[in-house]
Amino acid sequence: MAGAYKTPGVYIVEKDAFPNSVVEVATAVPAFIGYTEFADNKGKSLLNKPWRISSMAEFISYFGGPPPAAFAIARKNSAATAPADLVASPTASDDEKTIIDEINSARAAVTAIAGLDKNPDIFSGADEDFSLGKDDKYFLSLEGTYYLLYRSMMLFFQNGGGACYVVSVGNFSKGIEEGELSEGIQLLKKEQEPTMLVIPDAVSLPAADCFKLQQTMLSHCGYEMKNRFAILDVFGGFMDNRDNECIDTFRNQMATNFPAFGAVYYPWLNSSIVPVTELSFRNIHADSLATLVSLLTLEVRETVASLKKQESIIAEINKLPDSASKSAAENNELHKTLSAVCPLYNKVLAGIQHKLNLLPPSAAMAGIYTMVDNTRGVWKAPANVSLSAVSSPTVNINHEEQEDLNVNTAGKSINAIRTFIGEGTLVWGARTLDGNSLDWRYINVRRTMIMLEESVKLATKAYVFEPNVANTWVTIKSMISNFLTSVWKRGGLAGSSPDDAFSVHVGLGETMTAEDILEGILRVTVLVALSRPAEFIEITFQQQMQKS
């Protein structure tokens, strides 16, 4: 430096004493793709644009409210089972005979509608799976497309969700298309922050399109980006696998490419996202209001003894077909009246509530991932954790039934969501789809490695084009070692000491040859001992001889 000085004086030279630090990247930033009411930010379109939000209020502000939900009431064409008909006495008047005939019809109708709120199917156009009993039954079917993103976002935030990205690929004016959702995935290529990919609307597609889209999700995460994790749902996962074989279909249809970058959960969830207080006869399709009027009228004839009271209630029921022309206050009053005097009306609303609350679990699991990452760390398996806003899984899985889900010869592990007495609904599985791999069997192992790789990669960019000499090697090694030491101290790496938990290797003759240096290549090898969950705990009891 002395040769550079020309004027006598005192010169200050500062030198960096410490290497650059590695900043840990975010691990729980899911990206949701689907359909919304609108996509607008103060007049600027957000359609097909990844947009970051951090609350349900922001989602509603930018993307609108819930999708329309109008249900039709239909009846299967088979003989109904009803109680024995009443027989009018020989001296009965014509009016009495008319009422007895109406009561007999009402009994058949009430029998047919029984169990309406227990129909587990959420899609329209099915066959016997929509019936509500062994004989002729009424059932509810959604008129139009079943959009899942809005209520899935509610489930995400209820289970600990935070910052996330939303890609709106369309509004509710048209159906769900696999091509549009796939294009939404490609839009995420330029976004650095998202670490998870969730598409609840995938299961609303036809089966073939659903599996195609899910394969695209895995390819995006494991091949194109290599730094994301896909959370998948089982198509038809609201039904029992023994009856529907939905698990076998999933395993047969899903390709085996990049299975370590995705996990799937079964069964679907009965949530409590939509309260029955938000529902009314406005959720009944206009074409089915006449059917509802007929059923409620027959119920009144069956259950109300006073003829005067019957006529009063029926007069209210007959207002339903004209409700579209009434004011909101008048309709609210009519809804309250029907709720108070017509048990069958409440049963129909309960059936609609059940259908709207039936949701695939991927969004809830994205919330669980976020909550576990924020409270314990990405290295903690997102399992043995209870789900919020969930009353039960749609299928009650026992110990024996989970064996094939968790461990399968094909390696495609399915994580179970189970109910335990006194413990509620728990996530009872922590495997990726690569269940036979000793490297990437567990979700937390794969996601921890993604976090380490991305954090080190971004920090090391500062040394691109630096001299490929010992000073640079030592600086990089120190930087990575300091970062891994901090991760080890927080329990992210296994080992009683840092030396047992990781090692960093760089240098000529160790990771590089002289030819590598001539070609401008600096090679660093990092070995880490990642923590794995204690999936199976074995406790051995044995008797011993009495010692005193």
Salt bridges, closest charged atoms under 4 A:
GLU24 OE1 - ARG490 NH2 2.61
GLU102 OE1 - ARG301 NE 2.64
ASP136 OD2 - ARG75 NE 2.82
GLU178 OE1 - LYS212 NZ 3.84
GLU180 OE2 - LYS174 NZ 2.53
GLU193 OE1 - ARG52 NE 3.09
GLU224 OE2 - LYS189 NZ 3.74
GLU224 OE1 - HIS220 ND1 3.26
ASP240 OD2 - ARG242 NH2 2.71
ASP287 OD2 - HIS285 ND1 3.69
GLU302 OE2 - ARG107 NE 3.49
GLU311 OE2 - ARG301 NH1 2.95
GLU316 OE2 - LYS319 NZ 3.03
ASP373 OD2 - ARG447 NH2 2.63
GLU401 OE2 - ARG242 NH1 2.82
ASP404 OD2 - ARG251 NH1 3.06
GLU453 OE1 - ARG446 NH2 3.90
GLU510 OE2 - HIS505 ND1 2.93
ASP516 OD2 - ARG523 NE 3.24
GLU535 OE1 - ARG431 NH2 2.98
